[in-house]
Amino acid sequence: MSLNLKQNDLSHVVAADREHVWHHLSQHKQYETADPRVFVEGRGLKLWDANGKEYLDAVSGGVWTVNVGYGRESIANAVRDQLIKLNYYAGAAGNVPAALFAQKLIEKMPGLARVYYSNSGSEANEKAFKMVRQIAARHHNGKKWKILYRERDYHGTTIGTLASSGQPQRAEQYGPYPDGFIMVPHCLEYRKQWDVEKYGERAADAIEEVIRREGPDTIGAIILEPVTAGGGVITPPEGYWQRVQEICRKHEILIIIDEVVCGLGRTGSWFGYQQYDIKPDIVTMAKGVASGYAAISCTVTTERVFEMFKDAPQDSMSYFRDISTFGGCTAGPVAALENMRIIEDEGLLENTTRMGERTLANLNALMEKHSVIGDVRGKGLFCGAELVADRQSREPADEKLVQAVVADCLGQGVIIGATNRSLNGLNNTLCLSPALVATSNDVDRITDAIDRALTNVFGC
Ligand code: PMP
């Protein structure tokens, strides 16, 4: 299928965008000499822009979101029918799709029990932080209020979640930040901080060192991405998660798992934490929950966490004093229900595992050919190739050259990503996260484009 946009001139749309839209993550100076890219339509992994150019999207809508692919009429129909029936009601009352989606979600999350709705990944994480603070206030005499976060992890764009940003440049210029967010080291073995054999255990022990320094009775929770996304597609080293959990249990620290990227199939299981046998207390999710067909996020807790807000019904401060206006939109959970049905009925978890293995195999083959690839990592359809100036010293590749590879792929009609420009010299990992419906042919087209781009940019 292709679009015939020539008959349908959209130059007025591009002009309106150029004049009036403030794009996310963009330096607008560039639009004084070039048009912004405006997308018009999508099907599966394919996208078309306002000039009619076709792309293969290897990043699921730019930021690993559209897990079931573009153009899903069944989701659109389910949302339409629900909006006509009841579009919204917020506050203390529930609604039908919210109840049914919560039930279905919890079936896939043994050990968890309660779903709290909001609209974005940042918001879901803010809710988790507020829960931890309220538990500290009510159950720990105000102690255990600090929250640990990890270098290179990202949890959102609000002031509270930026206080827990492991990517320094994202947080620069927006402070001051609230107190009580403490950074711990990352676990990327390729960028070793300790020269030891059991790297996973060592990286986890580094968290315990921070806990002892701060005082275990001051720390309520730790937030972690199961596989770090924008921070470099970091898969955990062996032994890491087991030790992290032992440490958290020992010091009674709640584990918050940020599944905003990994959630709903991205790694080949329903959730990334399930790949590593993690037993979380709180799980947050957003992007893939409804694949971008509606805005929805969830903060999911164990019954034990939930019960801590029920201890004194007559006390007006005992319940979770939080609301999200658009947490009452029914479009989110109804789209999420249909999104989940598609993942299940089309066998997308299995496809993700198979296609992820193929992507990693292709990237490893490229590493044999291109000395600029220093490391290949990934889980499911969530893969990265870290580029280096020198394999021996592992000196990071120049950011401009990494961006040139992304631009070359774009010129070839393949959209790939690269890690955020907020990692102080380590923003050098190419990121691939196509929709979970990707075929072998799609995967090969994506890695072939990277092959050509590396040759064009690095000449090797
Ligand atoms: N957590 C992670 C791991 C993310 O990657 C993101 C977004 N990139 C967020 C949280 C924040 O999500 P949102 O942009 O929906 O607020």
Residues whose N, C-alpha, C, O or C-beta is under 5 A from the ligand:
A	BS01	PMP	S120 G121 S122 E123 Y154 H155 G156 E225 A229 D258 V260 V261 A286
